[in-house]
Amino acid sequence: MDEEAVRAAAKQLSGAYASGTPIAPLIRAHPDADVGDAYRIQREQLRQWCADGALVKGHKVGLTSAAMQEQMGVDQPDHGHLVDGMFHTEQQPIHTAQYLQPRIEPEVAFVLSRPLSGPGVTAADAIRAVEFCLPALEIVDSRIEDWNISIVDTIADNASSGGVVLGSRPSPLSALDLRKAACTLYSRGSQVATGLGGAVLGSPVNALVWLANTVGPLGIELQPGQVVLPGSITRAIPVQPGDTVVADIAELGDVTAVFS
């Protein structure tokens, strides 16, 4: 894709945010677009958001489960940016009208205490860079109609980012075995999904390593204080007004999102 096509695609996605109306899959109009093109569209959107005053507060990793990679026809995760306007306070009402097709999924959030930049980042490096962990709920959303997304569509759409709700009780990573961390997801008081932390690339730590080594060569350094969402422990579930969603993650505690 040439630069004009990249800017046009980014403008289409931004228009979907503004209008609340999803757009047709980008891959239809650009059948030859590849993952590199998709990240260029993502970065063009981010450039505009930051020009309008947004602040990057973290990063997310998606497509971390084998099932999702098989579904999308890829052999690696993808990543997106988290900006300040995406963060919601636990227990405070979240207006679903600000989203187009929201779904929610439970994650372990890493909060960093030191810079982390690849290539060459190891699991030991990543562990040292984590100040503490929090239970989290990620709201994923798509600006592509009916969630009919290819890998190019979801990456261009900032890895289908929507919002983040963080728990308020920090836990040191040294006290946790995230591979075996059991998670139960509840909606409206009923259990709707379960999973283990090992579903995320064998361990959420591995997703942090992958992220640092992937974005480092692009000139992106993970910064102290930033939040990293490494990927969902369970399947994502749709949300609608009136829902209260709770993720209970062993040893980490729980986090609640309320939708109005």
N, C-alpha and C positions, 0 to 999 in steps of 0.2 A: 504494500500500500504506500502511495506517496503521501507527503505531508498534508496535502489538501484533503485527501480522503480520511486520514487520521483525525484531523481537526473536525471534519464533518461528522464522523462517527461519534466523537466525544460530545459534539453539540447535540446530536440526537439523544444520547443518553442523558445529558443534562436537561434537555427538554422534557424527558419523561419524569425526572424528579419534579420539575416545575409544574407540569400539567397534571401529574397523577395518572397519566395514561401510558401503559407499557407500549413499547415499540416492537416491530417485527425483528426476528433474529438478525443480527448484523451479518452473519455468515451467508445469508441469502443474497445480500447485495454485494458481498465481498467473498465469493467462494474460494478464492486463492489466499485469503488472509491466514496467517499462521500465528503461533504463540507469541513470537516477537512483535508482530503487528499489534496483537491484543494488549501487550504490556505498554506499547507506545500510546495506545488510546487511553489506557488507564492513567499513565503519567501525564497526559495532556489534561485529563479531567482534574487530576490532583493539582497541577500547575494553576489551573483556573480557580479552584477552591481556595488555594493558598493566597492567590492574588486578591481574592475577595475577603480575606481575613481569617480563613480556617487555619488551625494549628494541628500538625501531626502529633498525635498522642500515643501512637503505637502501630502495631501491625497484626495481621491475621494470616493464618495458614489454613487453606482449605484442601479438599480432596485428599485427606490423609488416610482414609480407610481403603482397603483393597477393593471392597464392593463398589465404592464411588469411582475409583480409578478405572475399574473394569467398565462401569456404566458409561464413563466419559471417553473411554478409549485412550487413556494416558497412562504413563508409568511413573509419574511424579506428582507431588502436590502443586498447588498454585498459591499465590500470596496477594494480599491487598493492604491498603492503608486504613488506619483508624484515625479519624480527626475528632476534634473536641466536641462537635455537635452531635456525635454519635453516642455519647455516654449518657446513661440515665441513672438516677439514684434509685437504689433498691427500695421497694415498697411504695414508691411514688407513682401515680398513674402515668402510663405511657399512652399517648393518643395514637391509636392504630391508623387514623386518617393520614398520618404523615408518611405511611408506607403504602406500597402498592400491593404486594402479595407476601405478607410477612410470615415467616416460619421461625421457630426458635429451637435452639440446641444447647446442651450443657457442655461446658468446657472447664479446664483448669487454666486460669490466667497466671502468667508469669509477670512479675514487676521487676524490672532490672535495676541493679545498683551500679553497674559499670558499663562502659561501651563494649559492644560486641560486633566484630566485623570480620568476615571471611575474605578470601578463602583460608582454609586451614583450621577452622574452629572445630574443636573436639567436644565430646560430651563433657569432659572435665572443665573445659573453658566455659561452656554454657552454664553448667551448674554453679561455677564460681560467680557468674554474672547475675544470677537470680537473687534478689534481695528477699523476696517472699512470694508465696502463692496465694491465690484467692479462688473461691468457687465463682463461676461466672455463667451467665446466660448470654449467648450471642443471638441477636435478631438478624437472620439472613433475609434478604429481600432481592427481588429481581426486577430490573427495568425492562426485561424481555417478556413479551406476552406469554402467559400460561406456563412460565418456567421452561419454555422450550429452548433450552440453551445447549450450545456446543461448548467445548473448552475455550474457543475464541470468545464467545459471547460472555461467559462468566468472568474470564480474566479482564476483558475490556471493561466490564461492569464492576470493577474494583472487587473482584472475587465475590460478587453478590453480597457485599457488606450492607448492613442496615443499621444496627445499633448494638450496644453493649450494656449489660447490667452487671456490676461487680458486687460480690459479697463484701462484708466489712470486717471479717475476722481473718487476719493474715496468719499464714503458717509457714515455718521455715522448710525449704525443700529437703533439708537433711533429715527431717522427721517423717518424710513421706516415702512410700513406695508407689509411685504413680502408675507403674505397670499394673498393679493389682488393685488400684483404687476403684471400688465399686460405686456406680452412680445409678440413682433411681430418679426418673423424671416424672413429675406429677402435674396434671392439669385439672383444675376445678376439683381438686381433692382426690382424683383417681390416678392410679399408676398407669402411665402410658408407654414407658420405655425404660430399659435397663441396659447397662453396658459396663465395660471395664476400661481403665485408662490405656491398657495395652492395645486397644483398637486404634489408637492414634500412632501409627508408624512403629508399633511395638512399645513405645513410651512417648508421652508428650515432650520429653526432653529431646528426643530425636527430631521432632518437628522444629524445635528451637534451633538445633544445630543446622538442619537443612536450610532454614530461613536465613540465618547469618551467612552461611556459605553461598547462598544463592543471590542475595541482594548486595553482598559486599563488592563483587566485581562490577556492579552497576553504580557504585559510588555511594551506596546507602549504608550508613552505620546505625545499628540499633543503639539507642541512647539511654542513659540512666533515667529512671522514672517512667520510661515508656512501658506500655502494656503489650504483651504478646499473647494472642489467642492461638494455641497450637492445633486446634481441630476438635471436632465434636466426638464425644464419647458414645453417644447414641444417635439414632436417626433423628432428623429434624421433624417437628410437628407444626401444623398450621396454628395460627393464633387469630383470635377475633375479639371484639369488645366484650368485656365482662370476664375474660379469662384471667385466672391467677395461676402462674406456672412456677413450680418450685423444683430446683435441682438439689438433691442431697448427695454429696460426694463424700465417701468414707474418709475420715480423718481431716477433711477440709471443712466440713459443715455444709450449710445450705445457703441458697440464694434465691430470692423471690422477685418475680416480675409481675406487675399488675397492669392490665390493659383496660383502657377506657374508650 
